[in-house]
Structures are given as structure tokens and as C-alpha cells.
Amino acid sequence: MSDETPVAPPETGRGHLNGARVAVLEARFSETLATLVEMYGGRPYAVPALREAVVNSPRIDQLIHGIARGRFSTVIFQTGVAVARLLDEAERRSMLPQVLERLRKSTTVARGPKPAAALARVGIKATLTIHEPYTTQELLRRLSAIDIDRKYVALLHYGERNRELALALRTRGARLAEFLLYEWRLPVDTVPLQTMVREIIDGNIDAIAFTNQIQIRHLTLVAEQLGLGDDLANALTRRVVVASIGPSCTHHLRKLGIHPRVVPPLPKMRPLIASLADYVGQMHA
């Protein structure tokens, strides 16, 4: 991911992590985020907090056949993973050409650059794309340009159901069909996450970088299973420098009483670590 590679930061001082040990919970881009921490002079402690589990359901057949037959006037993609899963399942059923042909004739909505890029790779330009910070509210604002009243709309969720979006679409009169093609679940082995919880509580972590709210939920869930939920919350509130990207992630932290000290202006990994390095550098100035 070339856009996530920073220019070389200063060797010490502001804009440098000064050897801080930074916990990161990314799954798909764990190596990228850890590399950014190192480039800014930190020591990454990377433990994936989730896994993407494929969902096998008869509803996948309904989705593929529905698209191929032109049932849906609008198809909403919230992630690139959902696009890839749809295309893989269509190909497995020998229906990929029909699905692609119908998608080109339908109104396709991409929530951000990743689903848009996944569609573009198969020759489909999304009818509508959503801009930063890619929130549900921004998606709904853009969808106001489309007539969905009494129209059949397919909504492909991310790793869990977006209830707010589904309710808003139904309120606008859409005949909504929801599909969950994969789920965010805890890692099969949670021992590394348990160890991270204890490292945070014991004061061995200087900062932690959250890139989505499911990481927070899984980390706190593991802590609660250990009987250490309050201890973790106290450490994240009082001692550890918490960094967060995206309104949803930051909002979820604040609901837990954890107020991130670092929230970058852009919801991307490079600004996240650069802003964290600025904060830590100021602490050491």
C-alpha cells in the first residue's frame, strides 16, 4: 500500500515515537501498520484482534440469482471483501458473466475506495461512491440522490449487520434484502490477545492504535473473560496513549469512557501513526 508509506521521520523529537511500544490490533494490514510504527521510531506489538470468517448460507444463492435476474435496482457494497465474496460465489456457481452483466446495468453504490476498486477490477464503475470519512450518515446522504421508494435494494453488509443503515433504507421505502457474506469473529486462538491485555495492565505498553471498533470490542471482551475489564479500562484511560481513526471507532471508545488522545484528520493508517508520533514527540520534548 504505497499511500501508507511515510517519508522518513526525524530521528528524534517531535514526529518521532522515541522507542514507544505501540500495540496494534490490525488483522488484514498488520504488517503495514507495524512497519509504519517502526519507521516512526516505535516498537510495534502486533496482535490481530479479529478474523474474517466466511458465511455459507442459502441466502447467498438468493443474492446471486436475484442479481442475475435483474431483481435489484440498487446494490450497495460496504466493503471490498463483500465484492470479492460475491464474485467468488458467482463464479463457483458458473454465474459470474450474468452477475457482472446485471451489475453494469444496476445502480451500484460503493462505500469508499476499496469496494469501488474491487468493482473496477471487473470492469464495473460504481454509480455512486462515498467520500471520507465513509460514515453511514455520508452514505445515506449520497443515497438521497437515488429513488429507492418501493424498489428492491440489495445491501451487502461488512462483517456485521449495519442496523442503522438498514433501518434508514426501509424508512425511505426500500424493499430491502440484507446479506452477510462474512463475519468478524474472535481469533481462533485468543491467548495472544489475553497476553496483550495483561501487558497493557502491567504498564508494558505505551500506546495503542485502534483502526476499527471491532478491535475495541474484542479486546474488552477478552479482558472481561479474564475478569480484568475494569483494569484494562483504567489503563487505557489513565496511562496508555490511545489513538483512533474513524468516527465510529472514536465514538465507540468514548462510549466506554475512553477518550482518545490522538485522532488524525484523515482516517488512514499513515496519518494515524504520524499523529501519534507527533503526540509522543511532544511528550518527550
C-alpha positions in Angstrom: 0.0 0.0 0.0 2.2 2.8 -1.3 -0.1 5.6 0.1 0.5 4.3 3.6 4.3 4.6 3.4 5.5 7.8 5.1 8.5 9.9 4.3 11.3 9.3 6.8 10.5 11.0 10.1 13.1 12.9 12.2 15.5 10.7 14.1 14.4 12.1 17.5 12.0 14.6 19.0 8.6 15.8 17.7 7.2 13.4 15.0 9.1 10.5 16.4 7.9 7.7 18.7 11.1 7.7 20.6 11.1 4.0 21.2 7.5 3.8 22.5 6.0 0.3 22.5 2.8 0.6 20.4 0.1 -2.1 20.4 -1.7 -2.6 17.1 -4.6 -5.0 16.5 -5.0 -4.9 12.7 -5.6 -8.2 11.0 -5.5 -7.6 7.3 -2.9 -4.8 7.4 -1.0 -5.8 10.5 2.4 -5.9 8.8 1.8 -2.5 7.1 0.8 -0.8 10.4 3.7 -2.4 12.3 6.2 -1.2 9.6 4.8 2.4 10.0 5.4 2.2 13.7 9.0 1.1 13.2 9.6 3.8 10.6 8.5 6.4 13.1 10.8 5.1 15.7 8.5 2.9 17.7 8.4 -0.8 18.8 5.3 -2.4 17.4 3.4 -5.1 19.3 1.1 -6.6 16.8 -1.7 -9.0 17.7 -4.7 -9.4 15.3 -7.9 -8.9 17.2 -10.3 -10.4 14.6 -10.6 -12.8 11.7 -12.9 -12.7 8.7 -15.0 -15.9 8.7 -16.8 -16.9 5.5 -20.6 -17.3 6.0 -22.2 -20.1 4.0 -25.9 -19.5 3.7 -28.8 -20.3 1.3 -29.3 -16.5 1.1 -26.1 -16.3 -1.0 -28.0 -18.2 -3.7 -30.8 -15.7 -3.4 -28.4 -12.8 -3.8 -26.6 -14.2 -6.8 -29.8 -15.4 -8.6 -31.5 -12.1 -7.7 -28.8 -10.0 -9.2 -28.5 -12.3 -12.3 -32.3 -12.0 -12.9 -32.3 -8.2 -12.5 -34.4 -8.2 -9.3 -32.4 -5.5 -7.6 -32.4 -1.9 -8.9 -29.6 -0.9 -6.5 -26.8 -3.0 -4.9 -24.9 -1.4 -2.0 -21.4 -2.6 -1.3 -19.9 -1.6 2.1 -16.5 -3.3 1.7 -14.2 -4.7 -0.9 -14.3 -8.1 0.8 -18.0 -8.3 0.2 -17.5 -7.6 -3.5 -14.8 -10.3 -3.7 -17.0 -12.8 -1.9 -20.0 -12.1 -4.2 -17.8 -12.6 -7.3 -16.2 -15.8 -6.0 -19.5 -17.3 -5.1 -21.0 -16.3 -8.5 -18.0 -17.9 -10.3 -18.4 -21.1 -8.2 -22.0 -21.3 -9.5 -20.9 -20.6 -13.1 -23.0 -17.4 -13.0 -20.3 -14.8 -13.0 -21.0 -13.4 -16.5 -24.7 -13.0 -15.8 -23.9 -11.3 -12.5 -21.4 -8.9 -14.0 -23.7 -8.0 -16.9 -26.6 -7.2 -14.5 -24.4 -5.2 -12.1 -23.3 -3.0 -15.1 -27.0 -2.2 -15.7 -27.9 -1.7 -12.0 -27.2 1.2 -9.7 -24.1 0.2 -7.7 -23.0 2.0 -4.6 -19.5 1.7 -3.1 -18.9 2.8 0.4 -15.3 4.1 -0.1 -12.4 3.3 -2.4 -12.0 -0.4 -1.5 -15.3 -1.7 -2.8 -15.0 0.8 -5.7 -11.6 -0.6 -6.7 -12.9 -4.2 -6.4 -15.7 -3.4 -8.8 -13.4 -1.6 -11.1 -11.1 -4.6 -11.4 -14.0 -6.5 -13.1 -14.9 -3.5 -15.3 -17.7 -2.0 -13.3 -17.6 1.7 -12.4 -19.7 2.3 -9.3 -22.6 4.6 -9.9 -22.1 6.3 -6.5 -19.0 6.4 -4.3 -18.9 7.6 -0.8 -16.2 10.0 0.4 -14.2 10.3 3.6 -14.9 9.6 6.4 -17.1 6.9 4.8 -19.7 7.0 7.6 -23.2 5.6 7.5 -24.5 9.2 7.5 -22.4 10.1 4.5 -23.6 7.0 2.7 -27.3 7.9 3.4 -26.7 11.5 2.2 -25.3 10.3 -1.1 -28.2 7.8 -1.4 -30.7 10.6 -1.2 -29.9 11.2 -4.9 -31.4 7.7 -5.8 -35.1 6.8 -5.9 -35.4 3.7 -3.8 -39.1 4.0 -2.8 -40.7 0.6 -3.4 -37.6 -0.5 -5.3 -35.7 -3.7 -4.5 -32.4 -2.9 -2.9 -29.6 -5.4 -2.0 -27.4 -4.4 0.9 -24.2 -6.3 1.4 -23.0 -5.8 4.9 -19.5 -5.7 6.3 -18.5 -8.2 9.0 -21.7 -7.5 10.9 -25.1 -6.1 10.3 -25.3 -2.3 9.9 -28.7 -1.9 11.6 -28.7 1.9 11.4 -28.3 1.8 7.6 -30.9 -1.0 7.1 -33.5 0.9 9.2 -32.9 4.1 7.3 -33.3 2.4 3.9 -36.5 0.7 5.0 -37.8 4.0 6.3 -37.2 5.5 2.9 -39.5 2.8 1.4 -36.8 0.4 0.0 -37.8 -3.2 -0.3 -34.6 -4.2 1.3 -32.8 -7.6 1.1 -29.8 -7.8 3.5 -26.8 -10.2 3.0 -23.9 -11.0 5.3 -21.2 -12.8 3.3 -18.6 -12.9 6.0 -18.4 -12.2 9.8 -15.9 -10.6 12.1 -15.0 -13.1 14.8 -12.5 -13.5 17.5 -9.3 -15.2 16.5 -9.4 -19.0 17.0 -6.5 -18.7 19.5 -7.2 -15.8 21.9 -4.1 -16.4 24.1 -2.1 -13.6 22.3 -4.9 -11.2 23.0 -5.0 -12.3 26.6 -1.3 -11.6 26.8 -1.8 -8.2 25.3 -4.4 -7.4 27.9 -2.0 -8.2 30.7 0.8 -6.3 29.1 -1.4 -3.2 28.9 -2.5 -3.5 32.5 1.1 -4.2 33.7 2.3 -1.0 32.2 4.4 -2.5 29.4 2.5 -0.7 26.6 3.0 3.0 25.9 0.4 3.5 23.2 -2.3 1.6 21.3 -3.7 2.2 17.8 -7.3 1.2 17.0 -8.4 1.2 13.4 -11.9 -0.1 13.8 -14.4 -0.6 16.6 -14.5 -4.4 16.5 -10.9 -4.4 17.7 -12.0 -2.5 20.8 -14.9 -4.8 21.4 -12.8 -7.9 21.1 -10.1 -6.6 23.3 -12.5 -5.6 26.0 -14.4 -8.9 25.7 -11.2 -10.9 26.2 -10.4 -8.7 29.2 -13.8 -9.3 30.7 -13.5 -13.0 30.2 -10.3 -12.8 32.3 -12.0 -10.7 34.9 -9.8 -7.8 34.0 -12.3 -5.5 32.3 -12.0 -2.6 34.8 -8.2 -2.9 34.9 -8.0 -2.6 31.2 -10.3 0.4 31.1 -8.3 2.1 33.8 -5.1 1.6 31.9 -6.5 2.9 28.6 -8.0 5.9 30.4 -5.1 6.9 32.6 -1.8 5.7 31.3 -1.8 4.4 27.7 -1.9 6.9 24.8 -4.9 5.8 22.8 -5.0 6.6 19.1 -8.1 6.1 16.9 -9.2 6.6 13.3 -12.7 7.0 12.0 -15.8 8.5 13.7 -17.3 5.1 14.6 -14.1 3.9 16.3 -13.7 7.1 18.2 -17.3 7.2 19.2 -17.2 3.6 20.5 -14.2 4.4 22.6 -15.9 7.5 24.1 -19.0 5.4 25.0 -16.7 3.2 27.1 -15.3 6.3 28.8 -12.0 6.2 26.9 -11.2 9.5 25.2 -8.5 9.0 22.5 -5.7 11.5 22.8 -4.8 11.1 19.1 -7.4 11.3 16.3 -5.8 12.1 13.0 -7.5 14.4 10.5 -7.7 11.6 7.9 -9.0 8.2 8.7 -6.0 6.3 7.4 -3.1 4.4 8.9 -0.3 6.7 7.9 -1.9 9.8 9.4 -2.7 7.7 12.5 0.9 6.8 13.2 2.2 10.2 12.1 -0.2 12.0 14.5 0.7 9.5 17.3 4.4 10.2 16.7 3.7 14.0 16.9 1.9 13.5 20.3 4.6 11.2 21.7 7.3 13.6 20.4 5.7 16.5 22.2 5.6 14.5 25.4 9.3 13.9 25.2 10.1 17.5 24.2 
